[in-house]
Protein backbone atom coordinates (compact mmCIF):
# COMPACT_ATOMS: atom_id res chain seq x y z
CA UNK A 1 0.00 0.00 0.00
CA UNK A 2 1.12 3.52 -0.65
CA UNK A 3 1.27 6.34 1.93
CA UNK A 4 -2.17 7.74 2.81
CA UNK A 5 -3.97 4.92 0.97
CA UNK A 6 -6.51 4.51 3.77
CA UNK A 7 -7.21 8.24 3.90
CA UNK A 8 -7.60 8.31 0.11
CA UNK A 9 -10.01 5.35 0.20
CA UNK A 10 -12.07 6.97 2.96
CA UNK A 11 -12.23 10.27 1.04
CA UNK A 12 -13.35 8.49 -2.12
CA UNK A 13 -16.10 6.64 -0.27
CA UNK A 14 -17.17 9.81 1.54
CA UNK A 15 -17.43 11.62 -1.83
CA UNK A 16 -19.60 8.82 -3.25
CA UNK A 17 -21.91 8.89 -0.24
CA UNK A 18 -22.44 12.66 -0.56
CA UNK A 19 -23.89 12.22 -4.05
CA UNK A 20 -27.66 12.75 -4.15
CA UNK A 21 -30.17 9.99 -4.56
CA UNK A 22 -31.27 6.86 -2.78
CA UNK A 23 -29.02 4.65 -4.90
CA UNK A 24 -25.41 5.24 -5.82
CA UNK A 25 -25.03 5.85 -9.52
CA UNK A 26 -22.49 4.17 -11.76
CA UNK A 27 -20.02 7.09 -11.55
CA UNK A 28 -19.26 6.11 -7.94
CA UNK A 29 -18.04 2.76 -9.20
CA UNK A 30 -15.87 3.86 -12.14
CA UNK A 31 -12.34 2.60 -11.74
CA UNK A 32 -10.91 3.41 -9.34
CA UNK A 33 -14.19 3.47 -7.51
CA UNK A 34 -15.93 2.51 -4.33
CA UNK A 35 -15.17 -1.17 -4.80
CA UNK A 36 -11.46 -0.46 -5.18
CA UNK A 37 -11.51 1.83 -2.15
CA UNK A 38 -13.32 -0.82 -0.11
CA UNK A 39 -10.70 -3.37 -1.24
CA UNK A 40 -7.96 -1.05 0.04
CA UNK A 41 -9.68 -0.78 3.41
CA UNK A 42 -10.02 -4.55 3.61
CA UNK A 43 -6.31 -4.96 2.83
CA UNK A 44 -5.40 -2.40 5.49
CA UNK A 45 -7.53 -4.22 8.08
CA UNK A 46 -5.45 -7.35 7.55
CA UNK A 47 -2.17 -5.52 8.10
CA UNK A 48 -2.89 -3.03 10.90
CA UNK A 49 -2.14 -3.62 14.56
CA UNK A 50 -5.14 -4.62 16.72
CA UNK A 51 -5.97 -1.14 18.06
CA UNK A 52 -5.96 0.44 14.62
CA UNK A 53 -7.95 -2.51 13.28
CA UNK A 54 -10.70 -1.83 15.81
CA UNK A 55 -10.82 1.87 14.93
CA UNK A 56 -10.88 1.27 11.19
CA UNK A 57 -13.33 -1.59 11.69
CA UNK A 58 -15.85 0.79 13.24
CA UNK A 59 -15.58 3.09 10.21
CA UNK A 60 -15.89 0.16 7.83
CA UNK A 61 -19.02 -1.06 9.61
CA UNK A 62 -20.70 2.30 8.93
CA UNK A 63 -19.45 2.30 5.34
CA UNK A 64 -20.81 -1.20 4.77
CA UNK A 65 -24.21 -0.29 6.21
CA UNK A 66 -24.47 2.71 3.90
CA UNK A 67 -23.20 0.75 0.92
CA UNK A 68 -25.80 -1.95 1.49
CA UNK A 69 -28.51 0.67 1.95
CA UNK A 70 -27.63 2.49 -1.29
CA UNK A 71 -27.12 -0.53 -3.54
CA UNK A 72 -29.07 -3.63 -4.45
CA UNK A 73 -28.00 -7.26 -4.66
CA UNK A 74 -26.82 -8.21 -8.15
CA UNK A 75 -27.61 -11.92 -8.61
CA UNK A 76 -25.60 -12.13 -11.85
CA UNK A 77 -22.31 -11.11 -10.22
CA UNK A 78 -22.02 -13.93 -7.69
CA UNK A 79 -18.74 -14.99 -9.33
CA UNK A 80 -17.22 -11.79 -7.93
CA UNK A 81 -18.11 -12.72 -4.32
CA UNK A 82 -14.57 -14.02 -3.55
CA UNK A 83 -13.31 -10.46 -4.10
CA UNK A 84 -15.70 -9.09 -1.45
CA UNK A 85 -19.46 -8.87 -1.06
CA UNK A 86 -19.34 -5.22 -2.21
CA UNK A 87 -18.45 -6.42 -5.73
CA UNK A 88 -21.82 -8.21 -5.93
CA UNK A 89 -23.96 -5.10 -5.50
CA UNK A 90 -25.97 -3.36 -8.22
CA UNK A 91 -24.87 0.23 -8.82
CA UNK A 92 -28.10 1.89 -9.93
CA UNK A 93 -31.68 0.96 -10.68
Contact map, one row per residue, 1 for C-alpha under 8 A:
111010000000000000000000000000000000000000000000000000000000000000000000000000000000000000000
111110000000000000000000000000000000000000000000000000000000000000000000000000000000000000000
111110000000000000000000000000000000000000000000000000000000000000000000000000000000000000000
011111110000000000000000000000000000000000000000000000000000000000000000000000000000000000000
111111111000000000000000000000000000000100000000000000000000000000000000000000000000000000000
000111111100000000000000000000000000000110010000000000000000000000000000000000000000000000000
000111111110000000000000000000000000000000000000000000000000000000000000000000000000000000000
000111111111000000000000000000000000100000000000000000000000000000000000000000000000000000000
000011111111100000000000000000000100110110000000000000000000000000000000000000000000000000000
000001111111110000000000000000000000100000000000000000000000000000000000000000000000000000000
000000111111111000000000000000000000000000000000000000000000000000000000000000000000000000000
000000011111111100000000000000001100100000000000000000000000000000000000000000000000000000000
000000001111111110000000000000000100110000000000000000000000001000000000000000000000000000000
000000000111111111000000000000000000000000000000000000000000000000000000000000000000000000000
000000000011111111100000000000000000000000000000000000000000000000000000000000000000000000000
000000000001111111100001000100000100000000000000000000000000000000000000000000000000000000000
000000000000111111110001000000000000000000000000000000000000000001000000000000000000000000000
000000000000011111110000000000000000000000000000000000000000000000000000000000000000000000000
000000000000001111111001000000000000000000000000000000000000000000000000000000000000000000000
000000000000000011111100000000000000000000000000000000000000000000000000000000000000000000000
000000000000000000111111000000000000000000000000000000000000000000000000000000000000000000000
000000000000000000011111000000000000000000000000000000000000000000000100000000000000000000000
000000000000000000001111100000000000000000000000000000000000000000001110000000000000000000111
000000000000000110101111110100000000000000000000000000000000000000000110000000000000000000110
000000000000000000000011111110000000000000000000000000000000000000000000000000000000000000110
000000000000000000000001111111000000000000000000000000000000000000000000000000000000000000110
000000000000000000000000111111001000000000000000000000000000000000000000000000000000000000000
000000000000000100000001111111001100000000000000000000000000000000000000000000000000000000000
000000000000000000000000111111111110000000000000000000000000000000000000000000000000000000100
000000000000000000000000011111111100000000000000000000000000000000000000000000000000000000000
000000000000000000000000000011111001000000000000000000000000000000000000000000000000000000000
000000000000000000000000000011111111100000000000000000000000000000000000000000000000000000000
000000000001000000000000001111111111100000000000000000000000000000000000000000000000000000000
000000001001100100000000000111011111110000000000000000000000000000000000000000000000000000000
000000000000000000000000000010011111111000000000000000000000000000000000000000000000011000000
000000000000000000000000000000111111111100000000000000000000000000000000000000000000000000000
000000011101100000000000000000011111111110000000000000000000000000000000000000000000000000000
000000001000100000000000000000000111111111000000000000000000000000000000000000000000010000000
000000000000000000000000000000000011111111100000000000000000000000000000000000000001000000000
000011001000000000000000000000000001111111110000000000000000000000000000000000000000000000000
000001001000000000000000000000000000111111111000000000000001000000000000000000000000000000000
000000000000000000000000000000000000011111111100000000000000000000000000000000000000000000000
000000000000000000000000000000000000001111111110000000000000000000000000000000000000000000000
000001000000000000000000000000000000000111111111000000000000000000000000000000000000000000000
000000000000000000000000000000000000000011111111000010011000000000000000000000000000000000000
000000000000000000000000000000000000000001111111000010000000000000000000000000000000000000000
000000000000000000000000000000000000000000111111100000000000000000000000000000000000000000000
000000000000000000000000000000000000000000011111110110000000000000000000000000000000000000000
000000000000000000000000000000000000000000000011111110000000000000000000000000000000000000000
000000000000000000000000000000000000000000000001111111000000000000000000000000000000000000000
000000000000000000000000000000000000000000000000111111100000000000000000000000000000000000000
000000000000000000000000000000000000000000000001111111110000000000000000000000000000000000000
000000000000000000000000000000000000000000001101111111111000000000000000000000000000000000000
000000000000000000000000000000000000000000000000011111111100000000000000000000000000000000000
000000000000000000000000000000000000000000000000001111111110000000000000000000000000000000000
000000000000000000000000000000000000000000001000000111111111000000000000000000000000000000000
000000000000000000000000000000000000000000001000000011111111100000000000000000000000000000000
000000000000000000000000000000000000000000000000000001111111110000000000000000000000000000000
000000000000000000000000000000000000000000000000000000111111111000000000000000000000000000000
000000000000000000000000000000000000000010000000000000011111111100000000000000000000000000000
000000000000000000000000000000000000000000000000000000001111111110000000000000000000000000000
000000000000000000000000000000000000000000000000000000000111111111000000000000000000000000000
000000000000100000000000000000000000000000000000000000000011111111100000000000000000000000000
000000000000000000000000000000000000000000000000000000000001111111110000000000000000000000000
000000000000000000000000000000000000000000000000000000000000111111111000000000000000000000000
000000000000000010000000000000000000000000000000000000000000011111111100000000000000000000000
000000000000000000000000000000000000000000000000000000000000001111111110000000000000010000000
000000000000000000000000000000000000000000000000000000000000000111111111000000000000000010000
000000000000000000000010000000000000000000000000000000000000000011111111000000000000000000000
000000000000000000000111000000000000000000000000000000000000000001111111000000000000000000000
000000000000000000000011000000000000000000000000000000000000000000111111100000000000000011110
000000000000000000000000000000000000000000000000000000000000000000011111110000000000000011110
000000000000000000000000000000000000000000000000000000000000000000000011111000000000000111000
000000000000000000000000000000000000000000000000000000000000000000000001111111000000000111000
000000000000000000000000000000000000000000000000000000000000000000000000111111000000000100000
000000000000000000000000000000000000000000000000000000000000000000000000011111100000000000000
000000000000000000000000000000000000000000000000000000000000000000000000011111111000001110000
000000000000000000000000000000000000000000000000000000000000000000000000011111111000000100000
000000000000000000000000000000000000000000000000000000000000000000000000000111111100000000000
000000000000000000000000000000000000000000000000000000000000000000000000000011111111101100000
000000000000000000000000000000000000000000000000000000000000000000000000000011111111111100000
000000000000000000000000000000000000000000000000000000000000000000000000000000111111100000000
000000000000000000000000000000000000000000000000000000000000000000000000000000011111101000000
000000000000000000000000000000000000001000000000000000000000000000000000000000011111111100000
000000000000000000000000000000000000000000000000000000000000000000000000000000011111111110000
000000000000000000000000000000000010010000000000000000000000000000100000000000001001111110000
000000000000000000000000000000000010000000000000000000000000000000000000000010011011111110000
000000000000000000000000000000000000000000000000000000000000000000000000111011011001111111000
000000000000000000000000000000000000000000000000000000000000000000010011110010000000111111100
000000000000000000000000000000000000000000000000000000000000000000000011110000000000000111111
000000000000000000000011110010000000000000000000000000000000000000000011000000000000000011111
000000000000000000000011110000000000000000000000000000000000000000000011000000000000000001111
000000000000000000000010000000000000000000000000000000000000000000000000000000000000000001111
